[in-house]
Every structure is written in C-alpha cells, then in structure tokens.
Amino acid sequence: MAILVDTGVFAAILDDGAVGFRLSAMQVDALSSGERIVVSAISFYEIGQKVRIGKWAEMAAYAADLEAVARAANISVHSLNGSILSSAALMDWDHRDPFDRIIVATARDRDMTLLTTDDHMKSFYGKTI
C-alpha cells in the first residue's frame, strides 16, 4: 500500500530544518517500512508559492525542480485529475486550506494512508499516521 505524505512531511524528508516540527518515531518507521511513498503534485505548487512570497525560504534550494528531488528521494509523484479536484472542492469539511483539501482528496481517491502532522487533516481523514 502507498503512503501519501503531506507537504510538511515531504519538506521534512528533504530538509529537516525546513519545517517547525519533528516527525514522530511512528512516522519515521512508516517512511522506512518499504511502503511506496507518494507526494501529491499540489505540494510542489504549495512549496513554490510559499518560496515565491518569502514564507518558506528553507525550501528555496529545492523549489526549482521538486519532481527530480522527489524521485531522487525515492518518492513517487501523484498527479492531479478532475475527480480529485472536484472531490476536494465539494468535501463537506470546513477547513479552508485548498492544499490540504486536495491532499486529503487524493488520499481518499486512491485509498492511501496519509502521513501528516496536521491535526485538521487527522481529524477529518481517518487513515492517517
């Protein structure tokens, strides 16, 4: 089974100093379990946007070629499609962050476990680590 990582976890995999949290032992174990690790393409957009507006300078070194960086880290990239985007838009969830909505919709669409440190995502989507 594949594990979908949210944007913060993806950043932590690439550069531990890029985020304000540490992954738990359980999350680190999940990442090293041999399962297929996947990141949504929307995470690339989120990182790029935040680098561009100066909110995530730590990720600037990675932003120009995140797909190659993901591949080098043995992380698959899940592309977006109309079904995922429609699902994200129509979810009955009062969380307004469009990136989080798309990541959760991706996990639901592909029945993936979501690895996140975000309590909003954990409370909405039951299959989280």
N, C-alpha and C positions, 0 to 999 in steps of 0.2 A: 504494500500500500504506500501511496505517496504522502508526504508531509508538506503542506503548504506553509511557508514562513511568511509572516507579515513584514512590512517594510523595516520596522525597527530591528527585528531579529535578523533580517538579511544584512542590514548595516552592521550589526554586532558580529556577524560571521566574517564580514570583510575587514572591519576595523573596530576592535573592542572600544576604543575611545570615542567613536562616532555617536554613541548613544548614552543616555544618562542612566542606564541600568545594567545589571549583570544578568546573564542567563542563569537560571536555576540548574542545579545538578541534574534534575529530571529532564530539563530541556536539552542540556548538553548531551545527555545519554541518548535522547531521541535523535539528535542530529548525527550521532556516531553509530547508530544502530544498524546501519546498512540499508535503511529505507531510502527510497528515492526522495530527494529534497527538491522542492519546486518553489519558485517565486513567480508571482503574477507580474506581467508586463506593466501593470499600473504602478508598481513600486518604482520602476525606472522613472516614470513621469513624476511621481511624488518627490523622489530624490532630486531630480533635475530642477523641478520648480523651486524647491527649498534651497538648493545651492544657488540658483539664479538670483533669488531675492535676499540672499545672505543669511538665511536661517539655519543652514547646515554646512558650514564651511569645512567641517571634518570630512565630508563626503565629496568635496570638490575634486580630489585626485582620482576618484572612481567614476564620476558622473559622465564623462565623455564617451565611455564605452562599457556601460554596465552589462550588456549582454555577454561580451567577451570575458569580463571579470567574473560573471556568474558561471560561465562554462568552465573557466579555469579553477573555480572553487567546487566543481562537480555539482552545480545546481542547475536543474532544468528550468526553462522559462515557459510559463503557461501564457499563451496569447489570449487576448480578449475576443469575445464574439457577441453578437447581438443578444443571444439568450442570457448571457451573464450580465450584460449591461442593463437589459430590461428588468431582470430579476433584482439587481441592485437598486434600480430606481423605484421599483414597486414594493420593496420589502416593507413590511409593517414593523418598523424599527425607528424610534425617534432619534437615533444617532445620526447627526448631520454630516459627518466627515465622509466625503464621497470616496476617498481612497479606501477607507475601512469598509464601506458598504460593498465596494467592488471586490475587495479581497474576500470578504465573507461570502458573497455571491459565488465567487469562483470555487471556494471550498465546498459550498453546498452543491453546486452544479456537478462537480466531479467526485463528490462524496469523500473528500480528503480530510484528514486531521489537520487542524490549524494550530501552528505553533506561534503563540503570541504572548506578550506580557501586558497587553491592553485589557483591562478589566471590562470595558464596554463590550469588546468582542467576545470575551469569555462568557459574559452573562447572556449574550444573545445566541451564540452558536455553541451547541453542546459538545461537539467533538474537538476539544482544544487540549493542548498541553501547555 
